[in-house]
Amino acid sequence: MSRRRIPCFDEPPTLSRRDFLQGSGALLGSCLLAPAGMAWAASPILALDFRGSIPSGVSYRRTSPASLADGAQLRTLPPNTPRFPLRQGKPLGLLIEGAASNLIANAARPDRPGWSAGGGVIVAAGTDLAPDGSSGAYRIVRPEPKSGSQCEVTVSNAPSGDFAAASVWLRSTAGSGKWRLRLLDFTTYNNVSAVVEVGPEWRRYSLALNLQARDIGAKRFAVLWNEPIAAATAAPPIYALKPATPYLSWRTPLTLGSVLMWGAQYEVGNEASSFIATTGSAGQRTADEVTIPAAPLNTSAGRLTIVLPNGGRRGGVILDAHGDGGGLRLAYSNSGWIVAQVGRVVLAGFGDVTADPVIRLEWSAAGVQLFTGATPESLTLQAAVKTNPLPLACGPLAHLGMLADGQRPLGRVLAQLTLSGEVATVAQAVRPNFTPAPYRLVFGDDFDDPDLTRINENATGGRPGAPAWRSRYRHERRTAINQEKQIYMDPQFAGTARQPLRVQPFAIRDGILQIRAERADPVAVSPFVWNRAYTSGCITSELTHWQTYGYFEMRARLPRGKGFWPAFWLLPKRATWPPEVDVFEASGTRPYAIKHGVIEKPRSATTPGGMWIEQIIDISDGFHIYGMEWSRDNIVYFIDGKKSFEYGPHGIHEDMYLLANLALGSHDPNWIPDPDPTTPFPGMYEIDYIRAYQRGAS
C-alpha cells in the first residue's frame, strides 16, 4: 500500500487569519491565553509559531548534542540547542526527536573494528569531504565482474523492539548508478534489502527490518552489496508495496564501480532518526523535551490545529496532555491512522494520513472530530464521535512530540500550533466502501444480531443478514491439522464428558463478533477434550453459503501474541483439499505483516503462490479491511482498499465456502510458534463483518 506523496510547497501552510493573534486575552510572550469559558469568534486561545525560534512560554531541553541535515550538509548542534530544518533557505519549524542510540561503534570508519570487506572489495580512506565537512569519507571500490562483493558492519548487541533501522550516507564519484544495501539477522536470515540510486551529491539511504521474537542474533548491515546478474523482467506493479525489497532484487544490475561512504547508523525504530556520531563505541542522543502550559487545553470547546510541514510518522505522538488520565492526546497509530483521545473519548481515522501536513482536532459537549489535509482550508474528515468528552483533565503541562515518559516520539518538524474556541457541528464520518462496482451482496453478517445460538454444530437458526454458522470444520473436532494446539468449541460440545462442557468461545458486543482463545481449564475441560491445552472458536458457512467467484471482505482486528494464528479463507464445497484460498493468515508474533495465498494442485499460476505483505499495517492497532476478488482468471487481494497481491492464472472454478478461525501453534515454530507463559490470553479475534458478493445487478 503506497503512502501518499507529501505536498510540495516552499513554506508550511499558513493558518487562516482568524487563527492568529486578534482580539482580547492575556498574552504570555507569543502565547495568547484566554479564559476557558469564553466563546471566541476569531481570536485563538493559543497561537504558537515554531518557524525559526522557540515561542515564549514554551520549554525546550535536550541534554546532548544532536545533528541536523540541511540537504547534503550536516551540522552538529550543542546540548539544549533547538534544531530548525530549512527548505529553500527558510526554516520549516522545530525538529522534535526522541532518544536514540547508534550501535555501530565506528560509524564513519569502515577500516576499524566491527567492519569487514569481502569479495575483493577495497576500502580506502580519501580526501573527499564528508557531509559534516570533514575529510573522512571512504571510497568503496568493488571488483569487476566478481559477485558477492560487500562492505559490512556487524552489530552484536542488537536491541529489542518491533523494528530496526539502518542508514548510511553515499555519493558517487562520477555520474549516477545503482548500489545495494542489506540488513539481516545472521542467525535467522530475516532480512531486508534495497537497490538505491546513488548520485553525485551526498544522500542518506535507510532500511527498516521488521523484527520477530526469534531475531536475537547479530545484525549485519551490508553497506554495499554487488551481484551483477542480468536484468530480470520488470516486477509486477504490486511489488512496489515493499519499496525496501524490490521484486527479485538480487537480479537488479548494479552499475557504479565505486562510491563514497560515510556515517552508518543502526538503531531501534521503524525509520532512521538524525545521525549519531560514534568513535569506538555506541553513541546516544537524548530526547528533545518540549512542553507548553496545558491549562488552555481544558476548554469546554476547542479547535486545535497543528502544522507538520513534512507530515507525521507512524507510531508518533504529536501532543500529549495527560491523555491516559482524562486529558488530551493526538497521535498516529502504527498503521499511520490519526488517533485522538479527548477526555474519555477515543477516535481514530481510516487510512495512512502521515503525509498530511495539517491536523485539526475539534471537541465540545456535542462530540469529537478529526480532520487532516494539505492546507487548513482543505481538510478531510477522518473520524467523528457524537459523545460528550467533557470534562477534560489535561494536567499542568502538555508534551509536544512525545509522551511524558519519552516514548513514541514524533520525529518530525512542528511548524505551528493554534487553539481556538471555534468548533463546527460534529459531522458523520463515513467509512469508505471498497466493494467493486459490478458486485451485489449475496451473503453477509454484520453481527448486529447478538444471538449466539446461531453458531452451532449444524448451523441451525439464523435469518437473512444474521445467518447461521457451523462451529467446526467438516472433520471431527478432535482432528488436529498442522499440529495446532487448540480445539474448536461451542457451548454444546461435550467431548468425552457426559454433558456439554459449556465452553463459549464466542461473544457479540456492539456489533462485533469476538472469537476468544483461552487456556483450557485443566480439570473441568482439558481431560474431556483429549488433553488439549487451549480452546478457541471457528465459524464456517459450509452448511449455509457457498459460491463460485466473487468478492469477499472482512473488517477485523487481529490478536498480537505468541501462538495466535487468525485466518479468513475459502474451502471447496466438495469434500476435498486442495484447493484453498486464503484471504489472509496472520501471526501474533508478526503484527506488521499479513499473508495472502492460494494452494492448488496442479499449480497453474505463473505468479507466486503466497506472500507476506510487510510494514503496511499493524494488524492489532485497529480494524482493517481485508478483501479478495476471485474471478475466472485471477485472484486479487486488498488491504484497506489497496491492492496487495495477485495470483493467477488459476484453476479453481468450483463452489467454495467461507471460514474464519483462531488457531494456536503449528507444526513449524518459524511459521506460528506454540503459545507459552508470555502469551496474553485471552486471544481476541474481533470481526466487525463478513460479506460475500457476486457480479450482477441487485
N, C-alpha and C positions, 0 to 999 in steps of 0.2 A: 504494500500500500504506500504509494508515494506521498510525501508530505508537500503541502502547498508552497509555492515559491514565495519568498519574502518580498513584499512590495519594495520597489526601488524609489528612494527619494533622497534629496540632498540633506534634509533635516528631519528630525522626528515630527510626526504630525502635530500640528498646533491645536490646542484645545480652543473651543469657541470662546468668544469674549465673555460670555456670561459665566464661564467657569473661573475667571480670574478676579483679581482684587478690585472689587467695586463695593460701594455701599458702606454700611457701618459694621462695626465689630471690633473686638480687641485684637491689636496687632502685636505679635511676638516675633520680632525680626521680620523675616519674609514669610512667616507662618501666621495666617489670619485665623483667629479663633472667634467663634460666635456662640451664643447661648444655645444649648442643645434643643430647647423647646421652641425656639423662634422659627417661624416659617420664612424661607428665603426664596425670593423670586429670581434674583440674579446673582447674589453675592455668595461666594463659597465660604464654607466653614474652615477649610484648609486649602492652601494653594502652595505647593512646593515645586520648585524647578531645580533639577539636578544637572542641568547642562552647563558644566564648567566650574561649578562650585558646590559646596555643601550649604544648603539653606540654613539660616539662623533657626535655632530651636531643634535642629536635627543633630543627634550624637553620632559620631563616626570614630571607629577604632579598629586597628589591625596591628598586632604586636610583632610582625615580622616584615622583612622586605617582600616585595612581590613584583612580578614582571607585567609589562603592558606592551602589547603588539599593536603598532600602527602600520598597517600594511606589511611590508617586508622588514620593517625596523622593529627592534625590541629594546625596551628600556627597563631598568630596574629601579623601582621607587622605594624610598626608605619606609620603616615602620610608621604606622599612623598617617600615611600619606594616601589620600584617595586617588583612584585611577579614573581618568576621563578619556575613554577612547575617542578617536577622531574619525570623521568621514568627510573627505574633501576639505580637510583643514579645519572643520568645525566640530566642537565637542558634542558627542551624542548624548551623554549622560554619565551616570555613575556606574562603574562596574562593581557588582556585588558577587563575591565568590565565597564558598565555604572552605574549611580546612582541607588540605590535601598533602600527600606525600609522593615524591618521585622515588621509586625504589630502584632505579638504575643508578648505581653508585658513581659511575663515571659517565655522566650524561653526554658530555661533549668530547670525550677522549676514547674513541674506539680502539686505540692502541693500548689501553690499560686493562687491568683485571676485570673479568666479567664478560669481555668481548672475545669473539673468535671469528676467524675467517676460514672459508673452505672453498673447494672447487677452483682454486687458483686465483681467488680474489686478492687484489693488492690494496692495502690500506696505507695511505701515505699522508703525512702532515703537509700542509701547504701554507701559502701566504695569503690566500684569498680571505676576504673579510667575512666573518660570520654575521648572523642577523643582529647580534648585540654590538657590532662594531669592532670586535676583537679579530685577531688574525688566526683564529683557532679552527677554521673549517678544515675538514679532512676530505681528501679525494678518494673515492672508492672506484676502483677500476676492475671490471670483470673481464675474463679472458674470452677469446673467440676461438672456436664456437662451443666451448665446453659448457654443458648444462649443470645444474645443481650448484651454481656459484652463489655464495652468500657471505654476508657480514652480519653477525647476530650477537645479541646480548642475552644472557641468562639471568633471570631473577629467581632466586631460590626461596626467599621468604615471601611467597605470594600471599596477599591478604585475602580475607574473606569478603564476600559481597556478591550481589547478583551479576555485576558486570566488572570487567577490567578494560581499561583503555590504554592504548599505546600510541605514541605520536613521535614524529621526527621532522626536522626541517631539512628540505632538499632543494637543490637547484642544479641545473645543467651547466656545463662549461661551454656548450655551444649548441644552439638550436633547442628543439623540444623532442621529447621521446618518452617511452614507457619504461617504468621500473615496477618492481613488485614489493609489497610489504606482506608480512605474515606474522601472526601471533598465535601461539599454540601452547597447550598444556602438554608437556613432553611425556607425561605418564599415560594420559588417556587419549591424546591426539585430538582432543577437541580443539578446533582452530578456526580462524577466520583469515581471509587473505583479500588483497585488493591490488589491482593493476592501476597505477597512478600515472598521470601525465605530468612530467617534470619539465618546467620551462626555465628560461634564463634568469628569473628572479626568485629569491627565496620564498618558499611557501611551506606552511606546516601541513602535514598529512597525518591522519589518525585512523585507528581501527578500534572497534569495541567488540569484545568477546563475551557472549552470554555464558557465564559460568554455571556449572552444575555442581551438586554436592560432592560428586566424586573427583572433581578437578582440583586436587590438592597437591599436584606435582609442581616441579619447577616450570616457570613460564619462559618461553623463548620468543623473543621479538626479532625476527629476521628483517633487518632494515633493508636489505637488498636481496632479491631472490631471482635468479635467472634460469629459465628453462626454454631455450629458443626452439620451440616446436612450431611447425607450420600452423598458420591461422586456421581456426575452425569455422564452420558455418555460423553465421550470426545467431545469437541467442534469441529465443522467443521473447517478445516484449515483457512477458510476465516475470522473467527473472530479474528485471530491473527492480523488483521488490527488495532484493538483497544487494544494494549497491556495493557493499563491502566484500561480497563474494560473487563476482561475475560468473555467469554460466560457463562451465569448462574453462575456468580461469587459467589453468595450467597450460592451456594451448594458445594463450594470447602471446603473439610475438613481441619481444622486448627489443627496443631499437637503439637506446643510448649505450655507448660503451663505457661511460664514466659519469659520475655525478659528484657534487659536493654535499657533504652531510654534516649536520650539527644538531645538538640539543635533543637527544632522545629522552622520552619520558614514559614510565609505566605507573599507573595509578588505579585506584578503585573508582568506578563510576561508569556511566553509560556514554560519556564523551570526554574528550580531553579538556582539562582546565588550563589556565595560564601556566607557562613554563616555569619549572622549579629547577634552578641550577644545583648541581651536585659535583663534588670532587672527592672521590674516595669513599663516600658513604651516602646513604639515603638522605634526601633533603625534604624539608617540610615548609608548608606555607600555612599560616594561621588564617582564621576566618575574618572576613570583613564584617564587622558588627555595626549595624546601622539601626537606630531606633528613633521613634518620634513619640511625643506625648499621645497616649491613646484616648484620653478623655473625650476629645471631639467625636470619636467614633461611636460613642454611646448615644448618639442622637436617635430619636424615635423614627426618623425618616431620613434616609441618606442616599446620595448618588456618589459612589466612589469610582473615579476614572483614573486609570494608570496607563502610562505610555511606556512601552518597552521597544525601542527602535529596531532591535534585531529579533524581536519576538521572544518567547519564553522557552522553557525546556521541560521535557518530560520529568516528572517527579520533583519539580521545583516549586518552592513556596515563594509567592510574591509578597504577601503580608500576613503576619500572624499577631493577633492581639487576644491572647487567652482563648484561642479557638476551641480548645478542648473543654473549656470551662464556662461556656455560655457567651463567649465573646465573638470574635470575627476572624476568619481565615480565608485567604484567597490563594489558590494553588493550582497545579496541574497534576493529573493522575499519571501513573506510569504509561498509560496509553495515550497521553497527550491531551486528554479532555480537561477543560476548565472546570474547576470544582470550588465551591464556596461553602463555608459553614457560618451561618449568621444566627446567633443565639443557639437554639436547639434545632434549627432547620438546616438540613444538608441538601445540596442540589448539585448536579453535575451535568455538563453539556454532553454533546454527542459528536464524536469525531475529533481528530487531532487538529487543534487550533493553535499549536505552539508557534506557528509562523505569523499569527495575527499580532500586530504591534500595539493595538489598543484593547484594553479590557475594561468593562464597566459592570459594576455591581450595584444594584438598587434594592433597597428594602424599606418597608413600612409595615404598619399593622395589617395591611392587605396581603402581604406576601414578600417574596424574594425573587429577583430575576437577574440573569447573567447575559451580557452581550459581549461580542468580540468583533473586530473588523480592522480594516486598513486605516480608517480615519474615524474621529469621533462623530462625524456626520453620516457615516455609512456603516452602521453596526448591524450585526445579525443576532437575533435572539437565540441563545444556546440552551437555556433552561429556565423554567419558571415554576414556582411552587406557591399556591394561594393558601398560605398558612401563616398565622401571626408569629413572627420570630421573637417578639419583644418579651421581656426587657433584655437589653444587651449588658454584658458584664465584661468589658474589654480590659480591665486592669489598668495599671499606670502607664505601661509602655507598649507600643506596637513595634515589632521587629520587622524590618524590611529585608526581603531576600532570603530569609531562613527562619526556622523555628527558634524558640528561645534556647534550645539545647544545641543549636548549631548544626542540626541535621537537615537533609534535603535542601541544600542551598539553591537559590535561583540560578546563579552562574550566568547572569545576563546584565544588560545595561538598563538602568532605570533612568528615564528622562524627566517625567513629570508625574505628579500625584495631586489630584484635587478631590475635595469632598464638598458637596453642596447638599442643601435640604430638598432640592427638587427631585421628584420621582414621577415616573409615568405610571399609568394604570397597568397593573400586573397582567401581562398577556398570557395566552395559552401557547406553550411550546409544543410544536407538532413534531412527533418522531418521524424521521424520513422513511419513505416507503421504497424498498429496493426490489419489489416484485416486478419482473419484466412485464411489459405492457400486454403481450398476447395471452397472458395466463389468467385463469379463473380458479378460485379456491374450491377444492373438492373435498378436503378433509382437514380438520384442524381442531386444536384445543387451546383456548386462551386461559384455561384454568381459573375462570371466574366462578365456576360452579364448585363449591367446596366439598361435594360429595365424593368421599374416598372409596366408597363401596364399589364404584365402577372400575377400580383397579383390582383385578382378582384373577384367579387361576383360569377361568373360562371366558373372561372378557364379557361378562353379562352386565346388563344395566346400561346406563348412559343415555344420551339424547343427542340430536344434532347440535354441533358446537361444543358439546361436552361428552365426547364418545367414551366408550368402554375401552380399557386397555388390558391386555394379558400381562400378568405379573411374573412371567418367566419366559425363557427360551423354549423352543419346540422340544428339546430334550429334557430329561428329568432334572430337578433342581440339584440333586447331589452330584451331577456330572460336572467336573471341573475342566474348563478349557484353558489353554495357555498357562496351566498351573496357577490359576488365580486362587486367592486365599479366602474369598468371601463366599457366602451362599445367599442367593436372592430369596427374599422373604415376602410374605404378606400376612395379615393377622390370622388367616385361617390355616396357614401351613403348620402341620403338626410334626413333620419329620418322623422320627421313630417313637414319638410320645403318643399317648392315647387320646390326647385332646389338643386343640390348636395352641400354639406357643404364644400367640397374641403379640408377636413382634411386628410393629408397624414402621416400616422404613419410609413411609410417605406422609407428607403434610401439605396442605394448601392454605397459604396465608396471603391475603391481599393480592390475590390473583397470581400467585407464584407457587408452582409445584416444587417441593423440596424432596429430593431423594437423598436419604441420610445413611451414611456408612458409620457403623458403630462397632466397638469391641463386643463380641458375644458374651452374654452372662455365662461364666464358667460352670455354674451349677444348674441354672434354670433353662439354659438354651443350648450351649455348646455340646453337651453329651447327646442331645437328641437330633443334632444336625451333623452327625459324623465328625464330631470334634472340630468343626470349622471355628476359627478364632474370630471371624468377623461376619457381620450381617450387613446387607445392603439391598438396593432395590433396582428393578429393571421394569420398563414398560415397553410393550410391543403392540403393533397393530396387526399382528399375524392373523387374528380371527375377525378383524373389523374393517381393515382397509389395505388395499394393495393396488399398484398401478404400474404401467409401463411408460417410461419417460415422464418428464415433468420438472417442476421447480420445487425444491424443498427448503424450508427455512426454520431456524430455531433462534430464539433470543434467550441467552443463558449467561449465568455467572458460574465459573468452574472453581473447584476447590484447589487450594495450594497446600502441599504437604506430602511427605514421603509415603508412597504406596498408592496414591489416588490415581485412578485411570478412568476418567469420564469419556463417553463416546456418544455419537449420534450417527447412525448408519442404516444401511439397507441390506436385506437378505431376500433371496428368491422365494416366492410362494411355494414352489415345489420343494420337497424335502431334499435339498442337495446343497453342497458347498464345494468350491466356489460356484458362482461369483459372489462378491461382496463389494459394496461401495461405501466408503467411509466419508461422510460429510465432514466429520472431524474426529480425531482422537487427541487427547491431551494427557500430559503427565504432571502430577502435582509438584514434581521436582524441576519442571521446565516451564515455569509460569509465563515466560516470554515467548513461547513457541506453540504452534498448533500444527497438527499433521493431517494432511489430506491423502487419500489413497484409494486405489482400486486393485482388487485381486480377481483375476480371471485366468482360466486355463482352457484352451491355449491362449497365451497373451498375444493380442493383436495390435496393440498400440505402438506407435513409434516414439512416444514420449515416456518419461519416467513413470513408474507405477505408483509413486508416492513421494512426498517431500515434507519435511519440517519447515514451516514458514516461521522465521525467527525475527525478533526485535521489531514486530509490527504492533502488537498489543500486549497487555498484561491480562491473562485470562481471568484473573481473580479480582481486578480492581473495579469491575462494573459489569453490566450486562452488555455483551457483544452479540451481534447478529451474524450467524453463520448460514450461508446459503449455498446451494448446489443445483445447477441446471443440467439435467440429463436428457440429451437429445439423441437422435438416431446416430449421429456421427461422433459427438464429443461429450465429455463430462467436464463442466467448468465450475470452479469453486470461487466463493466470495467471502471476504471478511469485512463486516461493516460496509457492505456495498461495493467494495473494491475487489476486482479480480485478483485472486491469489494463486491459482494453479489450474492447469488444464491437462486432461488426459484424453488421448484418442489418436486415431480412430479405435473404437472398441467393438466388442462382440456381445454386449449384454443387451438383449432385446426380449425381455420377459417380465412378467409381473413381479414386483418386489414390495416388501412391506417395511415399515419403519421400526427402529429400535432406539431406545435411549437407556443407558445403564451407567452405573458407577461401580467399576471393578476395583479390586485391591490386589496389588502384587502381580507377578507374572513369572514366566519361565526364564526371563532374562533381566538381571538386575541393571544392566546398562540401558534397558528399554523402560521398564517400570520396576523399580526396586520394591521389595516387600515392606510393609509398614514396620515400624519399630517404636520404642517408647517415646521418640520425639514427634510422632505423627499426631497432628492436632485434631483428635476426634471431638465431636462428630464431624466427618467429612460431609460437606453440603454441596450438592449439585442442584442449582436453582434454575428452574426453567420458567420463563415468562409465557412462552407459547411455542407450539409446534404446528407447522402448516404445510400442506401439500397442495400444489397447483397443477393444472393441466392446461394445455393450449386450447383456445377456443373461446367463443363468446359465452357470456354468462347466461 
